[in-house]
Amino acid sequence: MPSEATDASLLAKNFKKQKVAFVLGGALARGAEQRGGCAAAGRTSGSFGAGRNPGGCASRLGRVAFGACPEVTRRAHLGSLMLLLVLSLCCEACKKVVFHVPSELEADTLVGRVDLNECLQSAEFISSSDGNFKVLEDGSVYTTSALSLSAGKKTFTILLKDIQEQVQKKIHVSVVEEAKKTPKTRHARDTILKRTKRRWGPIPSVMIENSLGPFPLQIQQVQSDTAQNYTIYYSASGPGIDQDPKGLFYIERETGNIFATRAVDREQYPSFQIICFATTPDGYSPEVPLVHTIRIEDDNDNAPYFTQDLFEFCVPENSRPGVVVGKVIAEDRDEPYTLHTTLKYRIVSQTPPITPAFSLHGDTGVISVLLPQLDRELVPSYTLLVEVRDMAGQPFGLCTTGTVVIKIEDTNDNAPSFKQLQYETRVEENRVSVEILRVSVVDLDEPGSPGSGAVYEIIRGNDDQAFEITTDKNTNEGILCVVKGLDYEAAKQRILVIGVNNEAPYLLAPHSQQLSQSTCSVTVHVLDVDEGPVFKPCLLRLDVKECEDVGTAIGRFVAEDPETGNSEGIRYRIPPGQCNWINIDDKSGEVRTVRVLDRDIGEMRRGQCNVTVLAIDRNGKTGTGTIQVCIVPGNKNFPRIMQTDYIMCRDRKPICLTAEDSDEAPYSAPFVYRITDQRLASMWKLTPHDDNSWYLSPKSDIPYGIYEIPVSVTDNGGKIGENTVRVNLCDCVTPTECDGRTRQLSGGNVTLGLWAILAMILGSLLLLLILITICGCCGAGVMHRQVTDDCANHNLIISNTEAPGEEVMDHNIIPLQNTCGQGGYGVKTGEQQTFEMAKGRGHTLESVKGGGHQTLGSVKEGGGQPMMDTCRYSYSEWHNFTHPRLGEKVHLCRQDEEQKHSEDYLLSYNYEGKGSLAGSVGCCSDQHEEEALDFLDQLEPKFRTLAETCIKR
């Protein structure tokens, strides 16, 4: 025995950091001492130690503790196995842990426990690398499914993580099949024992709250049926054992009895759930951990209490019985839904101690009206002492009292009444906004409430609204004031009737009677006072026409003495600092203007001015009156046409003339327009459009040009405004085409445009060419074809068939000025310049008729074959041919709205290149002898260029 004790002390010394090893070593020493024999298991423990960790804790323990023992009993063997397992866990923490288990394990079987805190105390994440095992927070390792150790060994890793500290550690675990054990020798009676009920799952335990003991007090026992085959040790953890409140319960290791060490307060800890374990000495758990509930049975140790120290409620007076006033609430900390928390309420006393006015429901705590007549004027409030008792109100129950104050709210059940029925007072005449009397009333309702607030009114005697009565909120009195001056001469005494009501409507209470409105009469004596002059009326409006002459009399403003009723001895004047539009005669009161009143000037724009006038009598008494001078708009402005410049195109769309007049109605619109020039009035006309506008349009087809038309506009007041409207009558499509391109036609003198001048020039040239041609033709008969040199020298040949030629720009060709918006070209020879008419669609003097060529001869004959008997044409024939075509060409000039050049218009004569191979077909040409044209070489210089175009090179 001393040797074994020494061995235990050596173990504790060698493993002083491993508390579990020390405890188990001591227990082993005590077991050996009790048996009186050797408790060593050197061979067995040594083999376990050598197998796990040669030279480690377990092996050293085997050599020290059990090396000298010759034999090993079963209990010592199991104890050594548990000791070795715990020592292995302690030493191999974070490195390696070995569990010895049977070869076959069922699901949810406890394999063993690992000391996680030894490895990582602040582990927040625990996981197993093998899905067949799960690890709980207390380090317990369970199988997740049925497991067979066919290979005799299984390893996995437990991963611990501290996420906040970012620390990670691993524990390597090996599950090894334990060695076969020698079957236990059974007695003969053991074979007939049969158990039909397991004792590992007892019903929840019950412990009385505030139990008096004796302590430790046994409250339950847990046992495992496997104790028949194994030595079972019991342990437990959870609240009350190793968690707060620690040490309240413990379990006996060998018997499984659960004991309480002290009394428990149910209100603090209503129940406990502890986890019980049943393990063999070597750490094997044949039972699943048992969750056992210990319920604390309630004791009536808490008295009920009210949720408020003072309950305050309000109820209107004269409320009917049964009206709910309020509810008192009490609570009890004992266990709910038991007699300990079944409460009853009652009223203990009432202040004042008169007839009970309220009732209290015993179960709900609701307070209701009991007395049918609650009169605030008699009892303004009640105080109730109420009691609440548990145990359903039984005498032995615990109780508490509380206070309830019920305030009676006022209602307007009392009408106000005057303290006096008649009042008298005095006031001087003409006094305004002066207090002359105060009246008071009596009201039994609560002061300051709408039920007692007085509202006064004048019922009779105030038809002229000279008096006004208001309420003083502080004193509830009525204040009678004069708001309009009284006239002693009109009435020496006024009698008023005043009534009073409350702000809130009157409610007829059961104990009150219907009352009429309380009234009183007030006699007001008016005192005579020497008054100043009085204007009648006190405000005089004078309308003055705009722009009236200075000094115009516009009215008369006089005052009279109230005492005498006349205006004798009264003088008038206007105090300074006012608008100086008028003055007043100091004796007669006549009002005259001192300025020309014009609404368009400065301060007169607003159109009126108020002038205060003083009237002063012989005694120096004054009176005031007001003259309101209003400027009436006059006809001072002439109407004028807003826009006077217009452009009228060839569509001759009427122009809308609009006039304006700065005067106001009725001196402005409607306007009347008239053309004052008789000659232009015969060419133009005006047509009404509306009150402000008239249309201007030409009467007939008048020439293009600029017309300055005098137009007079007469307003509604007869004032005439003279205007000149300038109209540019232009041959255009849009007005923008004719800006500045026409000549002025003023006073009947029409200004011709550029195209008109050009057309006249071209017409003259054409006539000249015709005369030259007629005079120069040499043959008189149709068959005469011989052209003499003399004829050739003085005549031009008409040629209406020309080759297109090439577009050659010769240096002699110069651009001409833009005519009607279209450019042209001319051939300049020396100082001369020639022109021609462009042929838009091939129309020449010998034009096409019916799809074939029509020459001037065909026009002469009116159709049929051309007449070639003469080279000469009469002037009328040429005029009939050229006049309509020339007019058409001039009319088509610049027809394009986009201001592009039209195809048909007058152009300068241009060079067209070489002549046509067909030659000339003029009337004087020799169609058989082309050389007959050589006479053109002797023409004068001004016809040389024209002749060159006719010679076939």
Buried (B, 14 or more C-beta within 10 A) or exposed (E): BEBBBEBBBBBBEBBEEBEBBBEBBBBBBBBBBEEEEBBBBBBBBBBBBBEBBEEBBBBBBBBBBBBEBEEBBEBBBBBBBBBBBBBBBBBBBBEBBBBBBBEEBEEEBBBBBBBBEBBBEEBEEBEBEBEBBBBBEBBBBBBBEEBEBEEEEBEBEBBBBBEEEEEEBBBBBBBBBBEEEEEEEEEEEEEEEEEEEEEBEBEEBEBBBEBEEEEBBEBBBBBBBBBEEBBBBBBBBBBBBBEEBEEBBBBBEEEBBBBBBEBBBBBEBBBBEBBBBBBBBBBBBBBBBBEBEBBBEBBBBBBBBBEEEEBEBEBBBBBEBEEEBBBBBBEBBBBEEEBBBBBBBBBEEBEEEEEEBBBBBBEEBBBBBBBEBBBBBEBEEBEBBBBBBBBBBEEEBBBBEBBBBBEBBBBBBBBBBBEEEEBEBEBBBBBEEEEBBBBBBBBBBBEEBBBBBBBBBBEEBBEEEBBBBEBEEEEBBBBBBBEBBBBBEEEEEBEBBBBBBBEBEBBEBEEBEEEEEBBBBBBBBBEEEEBBBBBEEEEBEBEBBBBBEEEBEBBEBBBBBBBEEEBEEBBBBBEEEBBEBBBBBEEEBBBBBEEBBBBEEEEBEEBBBEBEBBBBBEEEBBBBBBBEBEBEBBBBBBBBBEEBEBBBBBEEEBBBBEBBBBBBEEBBBEBBBEBBBEEBBEBBBBEEBEEBBBBBBBEEEBBBBBBBBBBBBBBBBEBEBEBEBBBBBBBBBEEEBBEEBBBBBBEEEBBBBBBBEBBEEBBEBBBEBBEBBBEBBBBEEEEBBEBEEEBBBBBBBBBBBBEEBEEEEEEEBEEBEEBBBBEBBBBBBEEEBBBBBBBEEEBBBBBBEEEEBBBBBBBBEEEEEBBBBBBBBEEEBBBEBBEEBBEEBBEBBBBBEEEEBBEBBBBBBBBBBEBBEEBBBBBBBBEEEEEBBEBBEEBEEEBBBBBBBBBEE
